[in-house]
Every structure is written in structure tokens, then in C-alpha cells.
Amino acid sequence: IPDSASVIIIRMKKVSYMDQSGLSALDDVLVDLRAKNKVVLLVGLTKQPTYMLKKSGVIPQLIPLENVIATYQEALEWIKTNKT
């Protein structure tokens, strides 16, 4: 990810299941991105990964609920509206 990127979109639409190792890997990436002051948008989360991310506290501790977005197009609109 280039240093010039301020917003990172992680597309999760095809992730139907997340186990503990996947959760841990995503958590590590999110902590690293947060340390680099990157804004992360999770797009297209399905039911089970959403449950895992909320249960573990990733949502809302690392990813605020407002950064969980239904569609890629909505994420692009979010960036246009919230670009810093």
C-alpha cells in the first residue's frame, strides 16, 4: 500500500466465513494500517465475518461502525464526502 494512500478499501463480499486465524491476520493488518494513520473501509461484509469482527471487538475498536459499508459504490461516495 503506497504511503500516499489515505483510505484503504478492503472488499469482503466474497468472504463468507472467517475463522480465528483469518480474524487474527486481519486484526494484524488493521493495527498496522491504523499505526500508519490510514482510514480503512470494510465493504460488503457478510453475516458470519461481521459477527466475528464485532465479537472480537475489531468493530468498533479498530474499524468504526460507520466505516463498515455495504457496497463498493457507497465506499467511493464515502471517500468523496469524507476525504481529508
Secondary structure as GFF3:
##gff-version 3
##sequence-region A 1 84
A	DSSP	beta_strand	7	11	.	.	.	ID=ss1
A	DSSP	alpha_helix	20	35	.	.	.	ID=ss2
A	DSSP	beta_strand	39	43	.	.	.	ID=ss3
A	DSSP	alpha_helix	47	56	.	.	.	ID=ss4
A	DSSP	alpha_helix	58	61	.	.	.	ID=ss5
A	DSSP	three_ten_helix	65	67	.	.	.	ID=ss6
A	DSSP	beta_strand	68	69	.	.	.	ID=ss7
A	DSSP	alpha_helix	72	82	.	.	.	ID=ss8
###
